[in-house]
Amino acid sequence: INQSLSDLRELSKSLTSNTIDHNALSVLINNECVRINDLNVAKVSFEHKDKVEAGSYAIKSVLFRITQEFIQNSIKHAACRNIKVSLYKAQTNIVLKLEDDGKGFNIEKVKSNGIGLKNIEKRTELIGGFSTLNSLENIGTTLIIEIPFSP
């Protein structure tokens, strides 16, 4: 119970706008990966080569929330052991790549009553980005979010 309360407090802290506003996106994502690794439900790795400035609060917040949503979906639905998060710049885009080694699913047959994937798609659109989702049964799922930026 004490561990659950501690986890809930940490989650609550991560949801405050102050935390998002005062930390770099890479710090926010790294802290989330550490938090999940501490729970011992999956191994989450985070790679980021370049310093990626997310620009606005909205972009930073959305990319962070998408990361959280993907990780939670992977743990809850995919029965994965490993999750990989990558953040980098590619030409004129910020790229957030999220991968798991879970059971995957047939994208065409995914149930329309789930809100997780819809939330990710809508959030990405709100900040002018686009997403690509690939999933193979018994292989895993990959989500790539690309957000245009001006260098």
RALINKA-V987600 format. One record per residue. RES is the residue in three letters. PHI is phi in whole degrees, 0 to 359 (none if undefined). PSI is psi in degrees with one decimal (* if undefined). D_FIRST is the distance of its C-alpha to the first C-alpha in Angstrom with 2 decimals. Layout:
res = <RES/RES>
phi = <PHI/PHI>
psi = <PSI/PSI>
d_first = <D_FIRST/D_FIRST>
This chain:
res = <ILE/ASN/GLN/SER/LEU/SER/ASP/LEU/ARG/GLU/LEU/SER/LYS/SER/LEU/THR/SER/ASN/THR/ILE/ASP/HIS/ASN/ALA/LEU/SER/VAL/LEU/ILE/ASN/ASN/GLU/CYS/VAL/ARG/ILE/ASN/ASP/LEU/ASN/VAL/ALA/LYS/VAL/SER/PHE/GLU/HIS/LYS/ASP/LYS/VAL/GLU/ALA/GLY/SER/TYR/ALA/ILE/LYS/SER/VAL/LEU/PHE/ARG/ILE/THR/GLN/GLU/PHE/ILE/GLN/ASN/SER/ILE/LYS/HIS/ALA/ALA/CYS/ARG/ASN/ILE/LYS/VAL/SER/LEU/TYR/LYS/ALA/GLN/THR/ASN/ILE/VAL/LEU/LYS/LEU/GLU/ASP/ASP/GLY/LYS/GLY/PHE/ASN/ILE/GLU/LYS/VAL/LYS/SER/ASN/GLY/ILE/GLY/LEU/LYS/ASN/ILE/GLU/LYS/ARG/THR/GLU/LEU/ILE/GLY/GLY/PHE/SER/THR/LEU/ASN/SER/LEU/GLU/ASN/ILE/GLY/THR/THR/LEU/ILE/ILE/GLU/ILE/PRO/PHE/SER/PRO>
phi = <none/298/295/297/295/296/298/296/297/296/297/299/298/290/269/283/295/298/297/293/295/260/230/291/303/297/292/300/294/300/298/294/297/298/301/292/299/295/281/58/258/195/267/247/247/229/241/208/271/262/285/255/272/283/85/282/302/299/296/299/297/295/297/293/294/296/301/299/297/298/300/296/297/296/290/287/252/265/52/276/254/226/230/241/243/232/227/201/258/221/54/249/233/271/241/245/246/236/224/227/252/279/285/65/199/276/302/293/257/299/293/281/273/280/260/301/292/296/299/298/297/294/299/297/297/299/255/79/256/219/233/230/243/230/212/236/301/68/240/140/231/231/238/241/249/236/239/296/218/258/293>
psi = <-43.3/-40.7/-40.6/-41.3/-39.9/-43.5/-40.8/-40.5/-42.5/-41.6/-43.1/-41.9/-38.8/-16.4/-7.7/143.0/-28.6/-41.8/-44.8/-42.9/-34.8/7.4/148.9/153.4/-41.6/-34.9/-44.0/-47.4/-43.1/-44.9/-38.1/-41.2/-42.7/-43.9/-45.4/-40.8/-36.6/-24.7/-13.9/38.0/-22.8/157.3/118.7/125.3/150.3/125.1/134.1/118.8/-49.7/158.5/114.7/111.6/120.9/-11.2/-111.4/161.4/-40.4/-45.9/-46.4/-45.4/-46.1/-45.6/-37.4/-44.8/-37.6/-41.2/-47.1/-44.6/-45.3/-46.0/-45.8/-42.0/-40.7/-42.2/-44.8/-43.4/-27.5/-12.9/42.6/161.7/-27.5/140.7/133.4/129.1/129.0/138.7/123.7/171.7/140.4/111.0/-109.0/26.4/147.2/131.0/127.8/114.9/126.1/128.7/144.3/162.3/34.2/-164.0/-10.9/-179.6/162.1/111.3/-37.2/-26.5/4.3/138.9/136.4/-4.8/-6.1/137.5/-13.2/-52.8/-36.2/-41.7/-42.9/-46.4/-46.1/-42.5/-42.0/-44.5/-37.2/-28.1/17.9/18.6/-176.4/156.1/152.6/124.3/127.3/138.1/136.0/129.7/134.7/10.4/-49.6/-174.0/141.9/130.6/126.7/124.5/129.1/128.0/120.3/143.5/158.9/118.7/*>
d_first = <0.00/3.79/5.42/5.04/6.19/8.58/9.79/10.46/12.35/14.29/15.21/16.34/18.42/20.02/21.16/23.20/26.90/27.24/25.28/27.47/30.59/30.32/29.48/31.59/30.62/30.41/27.94/25.70/25.88/25.42/22.25/20.87/21.97/20.35/16.98/17.33/18.69/15.74/13.59/16.32/17.05/20.58/22.94/23.98/27.18/28.86/32.61/34.66/38.17/39.62/38.37/37.69/37.97/36.51/38.83/37.54/34.14/34.27/34.86/32.16/29.61/30.66/30.67/27.20/25.87/27.81/26.26/22.74/23.94/25.67/22.81/20.45/23.36/24.09/20.66/20.40/24.04/25.85/23.90/25.12/24.65/26.16/26.42/29.12/29.50/32.94/34.31/38.03/41.30/43.91/47.24/46.46/42.89/39.40/37.80/34.15/33.90/30.75/30.89/28.83/29.96/28.43/30.28/32.02/33.66/37.05/37.17/39.95/37.98/34.65/33.60/34.51/31.65/29.08/28.72/27.26/30.65/32.49/30.35/31.07/34.76/35.08/33.34/35.63/38.67/37.82/38.27/41.40/40.01/40.09/37.86/38.64/36.42/37.28/35.55/36.91/35.59/34.24/34.75/32.31/32.35/33.76/33.65/36.03/36.08/39.25/39.82/43.37/43.84/46.90/47.36>
